[in-house]
Amino acid sequence: MSRSKNHVPGEVGIWIFILGDMVIFGLFFLVYVYYRGLDIELYRQSQLQLNQHYGALNTLLLLASSWFVVMGVEKARQGLGQKAAPFFASALACGLGFSAVKVVEYGEKLAADITITSNDFFMYYYIFTGLHFLHVVIGMGVLTFMILKTRAKHFQSNDMIMVESGASFWHLVDLLWIVLFPLLYLMP
């Protein structure tokens, strides 16, 4: 399955979606930074109530998942679809790990009576991480599809477009978290 040097992975439509999603999240991030600047102390005090270890663990899980996806795509490009599936399954396991950590984190916040209405910081925290979590859940569905597609005995070159599109979406999920983690958990 040879590819030209100028090959753009996946469908054009996925890239339009990714660009649109990044623009929307970028605007969200700008709004957050603006309002943070209006009450830095509230945001700092609220940020101290987040567990940085959870955020760091989730960062590692998503970075590892992206590496697994890269390895799976490489195997699929070599025409080794069945050898790609375990890499996609490993990425899915990382996504499930991310989800478990996020559920524990949300549970701890809710048990401490920290909700979306607690203050502006937590409103942004729940909205941003909730939207991201929705992307993770959708991405896990995409990874499941990629596992099934590459496990099929008749994995063909035209299937590669779907695999590359799915991989591109999963990398978007990772990229969004790479911005969210320092923005919410680390920004001084």
C-alpha positions as a Python dict, from the first residue, in 0.01 Angstrom:
ca = {
    (1, 'M'): (0, 0, 0),
    (2, 'S'): (236, 267, -120),
    (3, 'R'): (164, 629, -46),
    (4, 'S'): (296, 938, -221),
    (5, 'K'): (509, 1181, -23),
    (6, 'N'): (230, 1441, -41),
    (7, 'H'): (-39, 1204, 86),
    (8, 'V'): (-282, 1355, 336),
    (9, 'P'): (-410, 1078, 562),
    (10, 'G'): (-779, 1003, 562),
    (11, 'E'): (-1073, 1179, 404),
    (12, 'V'): (-1076, 1552, 337),
    (13, 'G'): (-1397, 1572, 543),
    (14, 'I'): (-1223, 1455, 860),
    (15, 'W'): (-972, 1737, 823),
    (16, 'I'): (-1250, 1993, 783),
    (17, 'F'): (-1410, 1853, 1099),
    (18, 'I'): (-1077, 1858, 1287),
    (19, 'L'): (-1007, 2216, 1182),
    (20, 'G'): (-1356, 2325, 1287),
    (21, 'D'): (-1326, 2146, 1620),
    (22, 'M'): (-988, 2303, 1686),
    (23, 'V'): (-1121, 2651, 1604),
    (24, 'I'): (-1414, 2604, 1845),
    (25, 'F'): (-1190, 2474, 2125),
    (26, 'G'): (-939, 2750, 2051),
    (27, 'L'): (-1213, 3009, 2103),
    (28, 'F'): (-1316, 2833, 2425),
    (29, 'F'): (-957, 2850, 2547),
    (30, 'L'): (-932, 3222, 2468),
    (31, 'V'): (-1255, 3291, 2657),
    (32, 'Y'): (-1123, 3092, 2953),
    (33, 'V'): (-793, 3284, 2959),
    (34, 'Y'): (-979, 3617, 2935),
    (35, 'Y'): (-1208, 3542, 3229),
    (36, 'R'): (-925, 3389, 3427),
    (37, 'G'): (-743, 3720, 3392),
    (38, 'L'): (-1039, 3898, 3553),
    (39, 'D'): (-1018, 3691, 3874),
    (40, 'I'): (-681, 3516, 3888),
    (41, 'E'): (-704, 3439, 4259),
    (42, 'L'): (-1036, 3253, 4227),
    (43, 'Y'): (-896, 3046, 3941),
    (44, 'R'): (-572, 2969, 4130),
    (45, 'Q'): (-757, 2866, 4446),
    (46, 'S'): (-999, 2650, 4249),
    (47, 'Q'): (-716, 2495, 4049),
    (48, 'L'): (-557, 2380, 4377),
    (49, 'Q'): (-862, 2156, 4425),
    (50, 'L'): (-775, 1958, 4112),
    (51, 'N'): (-562, 1647, 4136),
    (52, 'Q'): (-261, 1709, 3909),
    (53, 'H'): (-168, 1340, 3934),
    (54, 'Y'): (-495, 1245, 3765),
    (55, 'G'): (-432, 1499, 3491),
    (56, 'A'): (-74, 1380, 3441),
    (57, 'L'): (-181, 1014, 3434),
    (58, 'N'): (-446, 1094, 3175),
    (59, 'T'): (-187, 1280, 2969),
    (60, 'L'): (40, 975, 2973),
    (61, 'L'): (-249, 747, 2881),
    (62, 'L'): (-346, 960, 2581),
    (63, 'L'): (15, 1002, 2465),
    (64, 'A'): (61, 624, 2485),
    (65, 'S'): (-267, 572, 2299),
    (66, 'S'): (-152, 799, 2018),
    (67, 'W'): (172, 603, 1991),
    (68, 'F'): (-28, 279, 1966),
    (69, 'V'): (-244, 434, 1695),
    (70, 'V'): (66, 540, 1498),
    (71, 'M'): (203, 187, 1522),
    (72, 'G'): (-132, 39, 1416),
    (73, 'V'): (-159, 270, 1115),
    (74, 'E'): (196, 176, 1014),
    (75, 'K'): (110, -195, 1026),
    (76, 'A'): (-209, -132, 828),
    (77, 'R'): (-13, 62, 565),
    (78, 'Q'): (215, -237, 531),
    (79, 'G'): (-91, -447, 453),
    (80, 'L'): (-74, -619, 791),
    (81, 'G'): (-424, -537, 909),
    (82, 'Q'): (-444, -822, 1158),
    (83, 'K'): (-118, -707, 1317),
    (84, 'A'): (-257, -353, 1338),
    (85, 'A'): (-561, -455, 1542),
    (86, 'P'): (-372, -522, 1870),
    (87, 'F'): (-219, -173, 1854),
    (88, 'F'): (-563, -19, 1812),
    (89, 'A'): (-690, -238, 2097),
    (90, 'S'): (-406, -108, 2316),
    (91, 'A'): (-506, 250, 2227),
    (92, 'L'): (-865, 162, 2320),
    (93, 'A'): (-743, 26, 2654),
    (94, 'C'): (-565, 357, 2717),
    (95, 'G'): (-890, 538, 2632),
    (96, 'L'): (-1075, 320, 2881),
    (97, 'G'): (-807, 398, 3141),
    (98, 'F'): (-850, 770, 3071),
    (99, 'S'): (-1225, 730, 3114),
    (100, 'A'): (-1187, 546, 3445),
    (101, 'V'): (-957, 816, 3583),
    (102, 'K'): (-1194, 1090, 3468),
    (103, 'V'): (-1494, 917, 3630),
    (104, 'V'): (-1300, 885, 3958),
    (105, 'E'): (-1198, 1250, 3936),
    (106, 'Y'): (-1553, 1368, 3866),
    (107, 'G'): (-1679, 1149, 4150),
    (108, 'E'): (-1435, 1303, 4396),
    (109, 'K'): (-1534, 1654, 4290),
    (110, 'L'): (-1904, 1580, 4322),
    (111, 'A'): (-1853, 1411, 4662),
    (112, 'A'): (-1680, 1731, 4778),
    (113, 'D'): (-1985, 1924, 4651),
    (114, 'I'): (-1782, 2086, 4372),
    (115, 'T'): (-2017, 2121, 4078),
    (116, 'I'): (-2051, 2316, 3756),
    (117, 'T'): (-2223, 2593, 3957),
    (118, 'S'): (-1953, 2621, 4227),
    (119, 'N'): (-1773, 2904, 4048),
    (120, 'D'): (-1655, 3016, 3705),
    (121, 'F'): (-1343, 2800, 3712),
    (122, 'F'): (-1540, 2483, 3775),
    (123, 'M'): (-1796, 2581, 3515),
    (124, 'Y'): (-1515, 2589, 3258),
    (125, 'Y'): (-1355, 2278, 3406),
    (126, 'Y'): (-1670, 2069, 3370),
    (127, 'I'): (-1765, 2207, 3029),
    (128, 'F'): (-1419, 2168, 2875),
    (129, 'T'): (-1336, 1831, 3026),
    (130, 'G'): (-1691, 1711, 2960),
    (131, 'L'): (-1671, 1804, 2592),
    (132, 'H'): (-1330, 1645, 2572),
    (133, 'F'): (-1462, 1333, 2746),
    (134, 'L'): (-1738, 1316, 2484),
    (135, 'H'): (-1464, 1321, 2218),
    (136, 'V'): (-1286, 1038, 2402),
    (137, 'V'): (-1603, 825, 2407),
    (138, 'I'): (-1664, 888, 2036),
    (139, 'G'): (-1296, 816, 1971),
    (140, 'M'): (-1323, 483, 2153),
    (141, 'G'): (-1610, 394, 1922),
    (142, 'V'): (-1388, 488, 1627),
    (143, 'L'): (-1104, 276, 1766),
    (144, 'T'): (-1343, -18, 1802),
    (145, 'F'): (-1442, 24, 1437),
    (146, 'M'): (-1072, 35, 1341),
    (147, 'I'): (-1007, -287, 1534),
    (148, 'L'): (-1292, -463, 1357),
    (149, 'K'): (-1191, -325, 1017),
    (150, 'T'): (-826, -430, 1049),
    (151, 'R'): (-914, -772, 1192),
    (152, 'A'): (-1118, -855, 882),
    (153, 'K'): (-950, -1111, 662),
    (154, 'H'): (-999, -894, 357),
    (155, 'F'): (-848, -565, 474),
    (156, 'Q'): (-792, -367, 156),
    (157, 'S'): (-621, -46, 52),
    (158, 'N'): (-951, 144, 31),
    (159, 'D'): (-1008, 54, 399),
    (160, 'M'): (-692, 247, 476),
    (161, 'I'): (-871, 579, 425),
    (162, 'M'): (-1112, 495, 707),
    (163, 'V'): (-828, 383, 933),
    (164, 'E'): (-632, 703, 866),
    (165, 'S'): (-942, 916, 926),
    (166, 'G'): (-1004, 740, 1257),
    (167, 'A'): (-641, 782, 1357),
    (168, 'S'): (-654, 1152, 1273),
    (169, 'F'): (-961, 1195, 1493),
    (170, 'W'): (-792, 1013, 1780),
    (171, 'H'): (-487, 1237, 1752),
    (172, 'L'): (-722, 1537, 1777),
    (173, 'V'): (-852, 1396, 2105),
    (174, 'D'): (-494, 1370, 2231),
    (175, 'L'): (-402, 1719, 2110),
    (176, 'L'): (-701, 1878, 2282),
    (177, 'W'): (-600, 1717, 2612),
    (178, 'I'): (-240, 1834, 2567),
    (179, 'V'): (-380, 2189, 2576),
    (180, 'L'): (-647, 2128, 2841),
    (181, 'F'): (-415, 1968, 3096),
    (182, 'P'): (-178, 2264, 3141),
    (183, 'L'): (-457, 2519, 3094),
    (184, 'L'): (-673, 2379, 3373),
    (185, 'Y'): (-429, 2193, 3598),
    (186, 'L'): (-95, 2374, 3571),
    (187, 'M'): (-134, 2734, 3453),
    (188, 'P'): (2, 2962, 3729),
}
